[in-house]
Amino acid sequence: QVQLVESGGGLVQAGGSLRLSCAASGSINVMGWHRQAPGKQRELVAGITSGGMTNYAHSVKGRFTISRANAKNTVYLQMNSLKPEDTGRYYCYATKGSWYWGQGTQVTVSS
């Protein structure tokens, strides 16, 4: 069983920045973030493999950067130029045979 602990959400004005962190309790292959806005389905934001390959949702490319520290089993999401439509609950995920999810952290971007 893998446990994920997230941190870094909050309230920010449009154009601002936030950095999310997610620490896993063991070594992981793929880690990343999904988000869910009120009334919408959960969607992939970004993911990164243990080898450093990344993928991003089209809506965040050029604004968000995902990175990881394998020695710490930690993934980071640097979010810049935030927009109100980025508001939602952000869930860290990890895959190691099965999928694991964090409890989520709220990101609210005010206009």
C-alpha positions in Angstrom: 0.0 0.0 0.0 1.3 3.4 -1.0 0.3 6.6 0.9 0.4 10.0 -0.7 0.6 13.2 1.3 -0.1 16.5 -0.5 0.6 20.1 0.4 0.8 23.5 -1.1 -2.7 24.5 -2.1 -4.4 27.7 -1.3 -6.0 30.9 -2.5 -4.2 33.1 -5.0 -5.1 35.9 -7.3 -5.2 35.4 -11.1 -1.7 35.7 -12.5 -0.2 34.4 -9.3 1.7 31.2 -8.6 1.5 28.1 -6.3 3.6 25.1 -5.8 2.1 21.7 -4.9 4.1 18.9 -3.4 3.2 15.2 -3.0 5.3 12.7 -1.1 4.9 9.0 -1.5 5.6 6.4 1.2 7.6 4.3 -1.2 9.2 4.2 -4.7 6.8 4.9 -7.5 6.8 4.6 -11.3 4.5 7.4 -12.5 3.4 10.3 -10.4 1.3 13.3 -11.2 -1.8 15.4 -10.6 -5.4 15.4 -11.6 -7.9 18.1 -10.7 -11.6 18.3 -10.3 -13.6 21.5 -10.6 -17.1 21.8 -9.1 -19.6 20.1 -11.4 -16.9 18.7 -13.7 -15.1 15.4 -14.2 -11.7 14.8 -12.8 -9.0 15.5 -15.5 -5.3 14.9 -15.8 -3.2 18.0 -15.2 0.3 16.5 -15.5 2.3 13.4 -15.0 5.9 12.3 -14.9 7.7 9.0 -15.0 10.6 7.9 -12.8 12.8 8.5 -15.9 11.6 12.1 -16.2 9.2 11.9 -19.1 6.3 14.3 -18.7 2.9 15.0 -20.1 0.6 17.9 -19.6 -3.0 18.8 -20.3 -3.2 21.3 -23.2 -4.8 23.9 -20.9 -1.7 24.1 -18.6 1.2 23.7 -21.1 3.6 26.6 -20.8 2.2 27.6 -17.3 2.7 24.5 -15.2 5.8 22.5 -14.6 5.9 19.0 -13.1 9.1 17.7 -11.6 10.1 15.0 -9.1 12.8 14.1 -6.7 13.1 10.3 -6.9 15.3 10.0 -3.8 12.5 11.6 -1.8 9.7 9.9 -3.7 8.2 13.4 -4.1 6.5 15.1 -7.1 6.1 18.8 -7.4 3.8 20.9 -9.5 4.8 24.5 -10.1 1.8 26.5 -11.3 2.4 29.9 -12.8 0.1 32.5 -14.4 -2.8 30.9 -12.7 -6.3 31.5 -14.1 -9.7 31.3 -12.4 -10.4 28.2 -14.5 -7.6 26.5 -12.7 -9.7 26.4 -9.6 -10.4 23.0 -8.2 -9.3 20.2 -6.0 -5.9 18.8 -7.0 -5.3 15.2 -6.4 -1.9 13.6 -6.5 -1.7 10.1 -8.0 0.9 7.4 -8.3 1.1 4.1 -10.1 2.9 1.0 -9.0 0.9 -1.8 -10.4 -2.2 -0.2 -8.9 -3.3 3.4 -8.8 -3.0 5.4 -5.6 -4.6 8.7 -4.8 -3.9 11.5 -2.3 -6.7 13.2 -0.3 -6.5 16.3 -2.5 -5.6 19.9 -1.9 -7.8 22.9 -2.8 -6.6 25.5 -5.2 -8.7 28.6 -5.6 -7.8 31.3 -8.1 -9.7 34.6 -7.7 -10.3 37.0 -10.6 
